Amino acid sequence: MRGNKVAALKAAFPHTIPIFAGFWFLGITYGVYMNVSGFSFWYPLIMSITIFGGSLEFLAVSMLLSPFAPLETFLVSLMIQARHLFYGIAMLDKYAGTGLKKLYLIFGMCDESFSINYSAEVPENIDRGWFMFFVTLLNHIYWVSGAALGGLLGSLIEFNTEGLSFVMTAMFVVILLEQLLKERRHYTAAIGLVVSAACLVGFGADSFLLPAMGGILLLLTAFRGPIEKAGDV
């Protein structure tokens, strides 16, 4: 059993090396940002361990500095992280049979871990459950260590946080392009783009996310059969 875990860790680690560079940069940035906002390094450390949602954690800084508004905080958090509903649906089959590891795989699913675990070609001699577990764990460690280090260094250096939102947008564009390369007919991408554009026009930039997610979910559910036959999932 131990040999299987070590082999899975060795197989997973190379896939996470690019994530390490990105997570350390963003994690350190997040830690510095929290420090200059008046929080000790314990805040980014604990929040990165328990929340593990980069964009939400950045936004949480302003939430913590704002008047107490639990309902607004819940709704904003739901809108930001709602995409994980679709990640979860896509990973139902892949997470099947992973035992108790599934609990951590669900908790630790981020954009990067989803991208690797969904698309990686796992060698036949490697346990897929442990492979996905170590991909998730390594990415989590990268983010937590970067955030903690940034929190410790925040009092020593100055950091301009302008432009971070563009970094997150670029990351999602790359994930979309990678998925387009793997799809044969691009049905899912077309549904996502058309529904999002329609909701953006109909509901406006501040309110389109939840209707778009709901519409995408309904259409993907309704056309699941044809999409699966086309090889787009």
Backbone bond lengths (Angstrom), bond angles and torsions (degrees), N, CA, C in turn:
res aa  C-N    CA-C-N  psi(-1)  N-CA   C-N-CA  omega(-1)  CA-C   N-CA-C  phi
1 M - - - 1.459 - - 1.525 111.12 -
2 R 1.350 115.81 -43.99 1.462 119.20 179.99 1.518 110.85 -62.48
3 G 1.360 115.42 -38.07 1.460 118.89 178.62 1.508 111.77 -63.50
4 N 1.337 117.59 -36.61 1.461 121.24 178.01 1.526 111.38 -64.79
5 K 1.333 115.87 -39.93 1.467 119.83 179.87 1.522 110.90 -66.53
6 V 1.332 116.27 -44.00 1.469 119.82 -179.74 1.526 110.51 -63.44
7 A 1.318 115.88 -42.12 1.468 119.56 178.95 1.521 110.91 -63.66
8 A 1.335 116.46 -40.16 1.466 119.82 178.51 1.521 110.69 -65.98
9 L 1.337 117.58 -39.49 1.462 121.25 178.17 1.531 110.60 -63.04
10 K 1.320 117.22 -44.02 1.466 121.02 179.40 1.527 111.07 -64.67
11 A 1.321 116.84 -35.11 1.468 120.19 179.29 1.521 111.35 -73.40
12 A 1.337 116.32 -34.00 1.465 120.12 -176.43 1.524 112.05 -78.60
13 F 1.311 117.65 -35.69 1.468 121.09 -171.98 1.534 114.19 -55.85
14 P 1.340 120.21 -47.32 1.475 118.42 -179.50 1.518 113.66 -58.48
15 H 1.324 117.72 -32.13 1.468 120.86 -179.95 1.526 111.68 -68.33
16 T 1.318 117.04 -23.52 1.461 120.64 -175.54 1.516 113.76 -96.93
17 I 1.319 118.45 -4.37 1.471 120.34 -177.78 1.531 112.08 -59.29
18 P 1.352 119.72 -46.44 1.481 118.35 176.54 1.527 112.45 -61.26
19 I 1.339 116.75 -33.36 1.461 120.25 178.70 1.518 110.27 -67.13
20 F 1.308 116.63 -36.18 1.460 120.85 179.27 1.526 111.10 -56.18
21 A 1.341 116.61 -47.10 1.465 120.21 -179.18 1.526 110.92 -62.39
22 G 1.324 116.37 -45.85 1.463 119.52 -178.92 1.516 112.76 -68.75
23 F 1.330 116.40 -41.91 1.458 120.24 -178.20 1.524 111.81 -68.39
24 W 1.316 116.94 -37.49 1.459 117.69 179.56 1.520 110.63 -67.29
25 F 1.330 116.74 -39.75 1.464 119.40 178.39 1.524 110.49 -63.26
26 L 1.328 116.74 -51.25 1.465 119.87 -179.15 1.526 111.65 -69.36
27 G 1.343 116.96 -37.40 1.452 120.08 179.49 1.522 112.08 -64.26
28 I 1.325 116.31 -44.67 1.470 119.99 177.67 1.522 109.86 -64.23
29 T 1.329 116.26 -40.78 1.459 120.25 177.18 1.520 111.14 -59.51
30 Y 1.330 115.59 -43.89 1.459 120.14 179.10 1.525 111.33 -63.00
31 G 1.328 116.61 -43.94 1.459 119.92 179.04 1.523 112.34 -62.39
32 V 1.339 116.24 -41.76 1.469 120.62 177.75 1.524 109.91 -64.63
33 Y 1.326 115.56 -42.78 1.462 120.51 -179.16 1.527 111.14 -60.17
34 M 1.321 116.62 -42.79 1.460 119.91 178.07 1.528 111.00 -65.80
35 N 1.318 116.16 -38.95 1.460 119.35 -178.96 1.511 111.97 -64.79
36 V 1.331 116.59 -46.12 1.465 119.16 -179.18 1.528 111.20 -71.56
37 S 1.345 116.54 -14.51 1.465 120.30 176.06 1.523 111.55 -87.35
38 G 1.334 116.70 -1.04 1.458 120.55 174.44 1.507 115.88 106.38
39 F 1.342 118.80 9.46 1.463 121.67 -177.95 1.529 110.32 -105.53
40 S 1.326 116.73 143.40 1.458 121.02 176.05 1.521 109.77 -73.81
41 F 1.335 116.69 169.34 1.467 120.07 -174.72 1.529 111.79 -66.75
42 W 1.355 118.19 -16.64 1.455 120.09 177.75 1.527 111.67 -62.88
43 Y 1.316 116.98 -32.86 1.467 120.08 -178.54 1.528 112.00 -64.75
44 P 1.342 119.66 -55.00 1.467 117.73 178.03 1.516 112.87 -63.67
45 L 1.328 117.73 -31.77 1.463 120.33 178.79 1.522 110.79 -63.87
46 I 1.329 117.04 -53.23 1.463 120.83 -176.94 1.525 111.54 -68.91
47 M 1.345 117.03 -39.84 1.462 119.49 -179.51 1.519 111.75 -67.24
48 S 1.329 117.70 -37.03 1.463 119.68 179.21 1.526 111.24 -69.88
49 I 1.340 117.34 -29.23 1.458 120.61 177.09 1.527 110.94 -72.76
50 T 1.321 117.14 -43.16 1.463 121.12 -170.90 1.522 114.11 -92.45
51 I 1.336 118.09 -33.69 1.463 120.88 -178.53 1.518 110.63 -90.85
52 F 1.319 117.40 -51.40 1.464 124.39 -179.81 1.532 111.43 48.87
53 G 1.316 114.57 52.68 1.454 121.28 176.04 1.515 108.25 -141.84
54 G 1.333 117.40 97.71 1.458 121.59 -169.77 1.515 115.31 -50.79
55 S 1.333 117.17 -56.81 1.463 119.88 -177.32 1.517 111.19 -63.38
56 L 1.326 117.29 -38.29 1.459 120.84 178.98 1.521 110.87 -67.43
57 E 1.312 117.53 -37.10 1.464 120.46 -179.66 1.533 110.99 -67.12
58 F 1.316 117.09 -38.38 1.468 119.54 176.30 1.528 109.69 -62.81
59 L 1.330 115.76 -44.42 1.456 119.68 -179.31 1.527 111.43 -67.96
60 A 1.332 116.40 -29.71 1.464 120.51 -178.93 1.521 112.19 -62.46
61 V 1.332 117.43 -23.89 1.462 120.05 178.29 1.525 109.87 -60.74
62 S 1.330 116.37 -49.18 1.469 119.76 179.34 1.523 111.19 -67.84
63 M 1.345 117.22 -32.91 1.461 119.96 177.47 1.531 110.94 -63.42
64 L 1.323 116.74 -41.65 1.457 120.58 -179.55 1.527 111.80 -67.55
65 L 1.316 116.06 -26.34 1.456 120.33 179.96 1.525 112.67 -90.50
66 S 1.326 117.19 -5.36 1.463 122.03 -177.98 1.526 110.31 -96.66
67 P 1.342 117.30 165.98 1.467 120.20 175.16 1.522 111.27 -58.72
68 F 1.320 117.01 151.04 1.461 123.70 -176.91 1.524 110.01 -61.27
69 A 1.347 116.13 117.93 1.471 121.39 -179.38 1.524 108.39 -145.27
70 P 1.331 118.42 79.14 1.472 121.38 -173.53 1.522 114.06 -62.18
71 L 1.339 118.38 -40.02 1.458 120.12 -178.85 1.519 110.94 -66.42
72 E 1.314 116.73 -45.21 1.466 120.25 178.52 1.525 110.60 -62.35
73 T 1.326 116.83 -41.83 1.455 120.81 179.23 1.527 110.98 -61.61
74 F 1.338 116.16 -42.30 1.461 120.45 178.95 1.523 111.42 -62.37
75 L 1.334 117.17 -46.49 1.461 120.71 -177.08 1.529 111.40 -66.20
76 V 1.320 116.33 -42.19 1.464 119.50 179.00 1.523 110.28 -64.00
77 S 1.335 116.39 -43.90 1.466 120.37 178.78 1.515 111.10 -61.49
78 L 1.337 116.10 -41.03 1.459 120.52 179.08 1.524 111.06 -62.90
79 M 1.319 117.76 -42.71 1.461 121.02 -179.06 1.522 110.96 -65.74
80 I 1.322 115.98 -41.52 1.467 119.25 -177.15 1.526 111.31 -67.85
81 Q 1.337 116.41 -40.70 1.463 120.24 -174.73 1.524 112.96 -98.02
82 A 1.331 118.12 6.16 1.465 120.38 -175.64 1.516 112.79 -61.72
83 R 1.323 117.67 -24.53 1.458 119.90 -179.94 1.529 111.88 -60.86
84 H 1.333 117.01 -22.86 1.455 119.94 -179.93 1.529 112.05 -67.14
85 L 1.328 117.23 -20.13 1.462 119.83 172.97 1.529 110.07 -58.70
86 F 1.317 116.30 -41.53 1.455 121.31 -178.29 1.529 110.66 -75.83
87 Y 1.328 116.49 -36.13 1.461 118.88 173.83 1.530 109.92 -58.46
88 G 1.346 115.51 -44.88 1.456 119.86 -178.90 1.515 112.86 -61.70
89 I 1.327 116.28 -42.30 1.468 120.05 178.58 1.528 110.34 -62.38
90 A 1.324 116.14 -41.98 1.465 120.27 -179.24 1.524 112.32 -66.63
91 M 1.343 117.60 -25.94 1.463 120.80 -174.96 1.525 113.20 -99.41
92 L 1.336 118.15 5.15 1.462 120.31 -177.93 1.528 111.80 -55.21
93 D 1.314 117.25 -48.62 1.466 120.59 -178.35 1.526 111.36 -70.32
94 K 1.326 117.07 -39.03 1.464 120.28 -176.56 1.525 112.29 -69.68
95 Y 1.332 117.28 -31.57 1.462 120.73 179.83 1.528 112.30 -84.69
96 A 1.319 117.49 -9.07 1.458 120.53 -178.91 1.529 110.37 -62.97
97 G 1.320 116.46 135.32 1.456 120.39 176.98 1.510 115.38 80.50
98 T 1.325 118.19 12.15 1.469 120.46 -179.10 1.527 112.42 -91.69
99 G 1.324 118.29 -0.75 1.456 121.15 176.32 1.525 112.49 67.89
100 L 1.334 114.88 -143.61 1.460 119.96 -178.04 1.524 112.45 -66.94
101 K 1.323 117.02 -18.91 1.477 120.05 178.40 1.519 110.77 -60.92
102 K 1.325 115.83 -25.11 1.463 119.93 -178.83 1.529 111.74 -58.57
103 L 1.342 116.91 -34.40 1.463 120.39 -178.85 1.520 110.85 -61.17
104 Y 1.320 116.49 -44.92 1.465 119.33 178.91 1.524 111.27 -73.66
105 L 1.327 117.34 -35.12 1.462 120.72 178.65 1.527 110.53 -61.67
106 I 1.338 116.40 -38.32 1.464 120.43 178.28 1.518 110.09 -68.81
107 F 1.332 116.69 -48.15 1.462 120.52 -179.58 1.527 111.43 -61.65
108 G 1.313 117.12 -43.89 1.464 121.01 -172.42 1.515 114.91 -89.06
109 M 1.336 118.34 8.42 1.462 119.28 -178.84 1.524 110.72 -71.37
110 C 1.304 115.82 114.83 1.461 122.02 173.60 1.523 107.71 -119.56
111 D 1.310 117.74 178.33 1.464 120.81 -177.26 1.526 111.65 -57.70
112 E 1.343 115.27 -45.18 1.464 119.92 -174.78 1.525 111.46 -71.19
113 S 1.344 117.13 -42.60 1.461 120.26 178.51 1.529 110.48 -64.26
114 F 1.336 116.26 -39.94 1.460 119.93 177.21 1.526 110.55 -60.61
115 S 1.325 116.39 -45.60 1.457 120.31 -177.65 1.531 111.01 -60.56
116 I 1.338 116.89 -43.62 1.465 120.39 -178.91 1.525 110.54 -70.00
117 N 1.334 116.79 -51.30 1.459 120.21 -175.04 1.522 112.62 -66.10
118 Y 1.326 116.59 -28.41 1.465 119.36 -179.59 1.526 111.78 -77.65
119 S 1.328 116.29 -36.03 1.458 118.81 -170.31 1.524 114.96 -109.22
120 A 1.341 118.49 -14.49 1.466 119.74 -174.24 1.522 111.43 -68.09
121 E 1.326 115.20 142.97 1.462 121.15 175.26 1.524 107.60 -91.31
122 V 1.312 116.66 103.20 1.464 121.98 -177.33 1.529 109.03 -81.87
123 P 1.342 118.40 127.75 1.471 120.35 178.14 1.526 111.44 -56.24
124 E 1.327 116.18 150.62 1.468 120.95 -174.74 1.524 112.48 -63.50
125 N 1.324 117.37 -29.52 1.466 120.16 -177.69 1.524 112.91 -86.00
126 I 1.329 118.12 4.16 1.465 122.78 -178.46 1.529 109.41 -107.62
127 D 1.317 116.57 132.50 1.455 121.25 176.56 1.528 109.34 -68.14
128 R 1.322 117.39 119.26 1.460 121.02 -174.99 1.534 112.10 -63.86
129 G 1.332 116.78 -36.53 1.458 119.87 179.49 1.518 111.90 -61.67
130 W 1.334 116.97 -46.15 1.468 120.05 178.74 1.516 111.13 -70.00
131 F 1.330 118.06 -33.16 1.467 120.83 176.13 1.522 110.08 -60.06
132 M 1.324 117.34 -49.88 1.458 121.03 -179.72 1.527 111.13 -65.71
133 F 1.332 116.85 -35.96 1.466 120.95 178.47 1.519 110.42 -61.40
134 F 1.329 117.43 -46.25 1.464 120.11 -176.90 1.534 111.82 -73.54
135 V 1.316 117.90 -31.67 1.470 119.74 172.59 1.521 109.66 -59.52
136 T 1.324 115.62 -47.06 1.467 121.23 -179.84 1.518 111.50 -65.31
137 L 1.330 117.01 -44.87 1.466 121.24 -178.32 1.526 111.50 -65.02
138 L 1.319 117.66 -44.61 1.468 120.58 -179.40 1.526 110.87 -62.44
139 N 1.324 116.47 -44.69 1.465 119.30 178.79 1.534 111.17 -62.70
140 H 1.314 116.23 -37.86 1.463 120.78 177.78 1.529 110.29 -64.05
141 I 1.318 116.55 -43.98 1.468 120.90 179.00 1.521 110.71 -61.97
142 Y 1.328 117.42 -42.41 1.465 120.43 179.70 1.527 110.56 -58.75
143 W 1.323 115.74 -45.53 1.468 119.85 -176.76 1.527 111.02 -68.07
144 V 1.317 117.65 -45.93 1.467 121.47 -178.34 1.524 110.65 -63.32
145 S 1.318 117.42 -45.42 1.462 119.95 -178.63 1.520 111.34 -66.23
146 G 1.330 117.44 -38.45 1.455 120.11 177.66 1.513 112.09 -65.36
147 A 1.337 116.84 -42.89 1.464 120.88 179.64 1.525 111.20 -64.33
148 A 1.335 116.72 -42.29 1.468 120.40 179.63 1.529 110.68 -65.55
149 L 1.328 116.42 -41.97 1.460 119.55 179.33 1.523 110.74 -65.07
150 G 1.322 117.14 -42.03 1.456 120.45 177.69 1.508 112.04 -61.84
151 G 1.344 116.61 -38.71 1.451 120.02 177.78 1.521 112.29 -63.93
152 L 1.339 116.40 -36.86 1.460 120.50 179.18 1.526 111.69 -72.68
153 L 1.337 116.44 -35.39 1.466 120.39 -177.09 1.527 112.78 -86.10
154 G 1.326 116.08 -10.97 1.465 119.78 -173.81 1.512 114.09 -57.75
155 S 1.322 116.92 -33.69 1.459 119.40 -178.92 1.521 112.65 -77.39
156 L 1.327 117.22 -9.81 1.462 120.65 -175.38 1.524 112.98 -103.24
157 I 1.349 117.69 -23.33 1.456 120.29 -176.35 1.517 109.55 -131.10
158 E 1.320 116.04 159.04 1.450 122.49 175.02 1.523 108.73 -103.64
159 F 1.316 115.57 144.82 1.464 119.70 -176.56 1.513 109.69 -140.14
160 N 1.325 116.37 129.10 1.459 122.45 177.85 1.528 108.52 -90.87
161 T 1.324 117.02 113.65 1.466 121.06 -176.76 1.525 113.44 -84.79
162 E 1.306 118.69 2.53 1.464 120.70 -179.79 1.521 110.16 -64.31
163 G 1.311 116.71 133.73 1.460 121.68 177.42 1.516 114.60 98.49
164 L 1.329 118.36 -4.92 1.463 119.91 -178.60 1.524 111.69 -64.23
165 S 1.317 117.22 -34.03 1.465 119.71 179.25 1.520 111.14 -61.63
166 F 1.340 117.06 -34.14 1.457 119.79 177.93 1.527 111.13 -68.45
167 V 1.316 117.77 -34.33 1.457 121.16 177.71 1.526 109.99 -60.97
168 M 1.338 116.81 -43.80 1.456 120.34 179.45 1.530 110.52 -64.82
169 T 1.332 117.26 -40.79 1.467 120.70 178.10 1.517 110.89 -62.08
170 A 1.323 116.47 -44.44 1.463 120.53 179.41 1.523 111.40 -60.83
171 M 1.320 116.74 -38.60 1.460 120.57 179.21 1.524 110.91 -61.69
172 F 1.337 117.42 -43.97 1.459 120.51 -179.85 1.530 111.11 -67.84
173 V 1.314 117.57 -34.00 1.465 120.51 177.39 1.526 110.24 -64.24
174 V 1.327 116.82 -40.91 1.463 120.72 178.53 1.527 110.71 -63.57
175 I 1.337 116.95 -42.70 1.464 120.64 178.19 1.529 110.43 -61.10
176 L 1.355 116.59 -42.16 1.460 120.61 177.90 1.521 111.24 -61.97
177 L 1.331 117.29 -44.38 1.467 120.75 -179.11 1.521 111.21 -64.01
178 E 1.338 116.71 -39.69 1.463 119.78 178.10 1.524 110.76 -62.83
179 Q 1.319 116.57 -40.07 1.456 120.34 179.65 1.528 110.85 -68.68
180 L 1.332 117.33 -37.93 1.465 120.43 177.59 1.520 111.34 -61.06
181 L 1.318 116.72 -36.66 1.459 120.51 179.73 1.520 112.26 -67.88
182 K 1.332 116.75 -25.62 1.460 120.62 -177.99 1.526 112.20 -90.23
183 E 1.341 117.49 -22.62 1.460 120.70 -179.48 1.527 111.07 -80.98
184 R 1.319 114.71 153.47 1.463 119.26 179.25 1.528 112.20 -96.76
185 R 1.324 117.15 -37.51 1.467 120.19 -176.16 1.527 113.14 -119.43
186 H 1.306 118.84 -7.52 1.469 123.83 173.77 1.524 113.18 61.67
187 Y 1.334 117.16 31.56 1.459 119.39 178.90 1.530 111.28 -63.87
188 T 1.331 116.64 -45.77 1.460 119.74 -176.46 1.525 111.40 -65.40
189 A 1.333 116.57 -39.98 1.464 119.77 178.46 1.523 110.62 -64.42
190 A 1.329 116.36 -41.00 1.472 120.33 179.77 1.524 110.69 -63.84
191 I 1.341 116.49 -42.90 1.464 119.79 178.28 1.518 110.40 -60.68
192 G 1.328 116.66 -46.22 1.457 120.72 -179.37 1.513 112.81 -61.02
193 L 1.329 116.69 -45.17 1.465 120.56 -177.54 1.524 111.85 -68.66
194 V 1.339 117.08 -45.24 1.463 120.74 -176.87 1.527 110.72 -66.49
195 V 1.332 116.83 -47.58 1.469 119.96 -178.97 1.531 110.55 -64.36
196 S 1.328 117.56 -42.25 1.467 120.52 179.75 1.522 111.25 -63.23
197 A 1.336 115.93 -43.06 1.462 119.35 179.89 1.534 110.82 -64.57
198 A 1.333 116.47 -42.07 1.464 120.23 -179.84 1.530 110.72 -64.09
199 C 1.318 117.13 -43.08 1.473 120.32 179.66 1.518 111.48 -69.50
200 L 1.327 116.96 -33.17 1.465 120.28 177.24 1.521 110.51 -62.70
201 V 1.328 115.83 -42.61 1.460 120.26 178.48 1.530 110.97 -70.00
202 G 1.335 116.08 -41.23 1.454 119.89 -174.66 1.521 114.88 -78.35
203 F 1.343 117.45 -34.42 1.467 120.30 -173.89 1.526 113.40 -111.80
204 G 1.330 117.63 -13.88 1.455 119.85 -179.01 1.513 112.39 89.63
205 A 1.322 115.94 162.51 1.465 121.78 -174.03 1.517 113.20 -64.58
206 D 1.325 118.38 -26.58 1.462 121.36 -176.06 1.522 113.69 -87.32
207 S 1.343 117.30 -12.50 1.470 118.97 -172.52 1.521 113.87 -133.00
208 F 1.330 118.63 9.91 1.464 118.99 -171.74 1.524 113.96 -86.35
209 L 1.332 118.27 -16.65 1.453 120.04 -169.03 1.527 113.09 -64.09
210 L 1.338 118.15 -52.73 1.457 120.25 -178.58 1.529 113.03 -62.81
211 P 1.368 119.72 -45.77 1.470 118.46 175.66 1.529 112.72 -60.19
212 A 1.327 116.29 -37.55 1.463 119.22 179.54 1.524 110.99 -65.53
213 M 1.334 116.94 -43.71 1.460 119.93 178.43 1.526 111.14 -62.18
214 G 1.344 116.13 -42.43 1.460 119.87 178.79 1.517 111.96 -63.46
215 G 1.338 116.98 -43.77 1.459 120.39 179.10 1.515 112.82 -64.54
216 I 1.327 116.12 -40.87 1.466 120.17 178.66 1.516 110.32 -63.86
217 L 1.339 116.18 -43.57 1.459 119.97 180.00 1.527 111.21 -61.16
218 L 1.335 117.32 -43.73 1.458 120.86 -179.96 1.527 111.73 -62.79
219 L 1.336 116.63 -44.25 1.463 119.88 -178.29 1.525 111.86 -69.92
220 L 1.333 117.13 -39.47 1.463 119.56 178.35 1.526 110.72 -64.94
221 T 1.328 116.27 -37.02 1.461 120.23 177.76 1.530 110.97 -68.47
222 A 1.338 115.96 -43.21 1.464 120.37 -178.03 1.522 112.40 -66.14
223 F 1.329 116.60 -36.35 1.468 121.02 -175.97 1.524 112.31 -109.05
224 R 1.317 116.09 26.18 1.469 119.13 -176.98 1.528 111.76 -60.26
225 G 1.339 116.61 -41.79 1.462 120.39 -179.41 1.514 113.15 -57.61
226 P 1.350 118.57 -57.77 1.465 120.08 179.27 1.529 113.10 -60.01
227 I 1.330 117.20 -35.83 1.471 120.08 -179.74 1.524 110.28 -66.22
228 E 1.341 116.88 -42.85 1.461 119.85 178.98 1.532 111.28 -64.94
229 K 1.341 116.39 -38.61 1.473 119.15 178.36 1.522 111.14 -65.26
230 A 1.329 116.69 -31.92 1.463 120.60 -179.72 1.517 111.73 -77.82
231 G 1.336 117.17 -10.13 1.463 120.52 179.06 1.488 113.73 79.17
232 D 1.341 118.35 25.96 1.459 121.51 -178.10 1.528 112.81 -94.55
233 V 1.335 118.87 4.17 1.456 121.43 176.91 1.514 109.35 -131.05
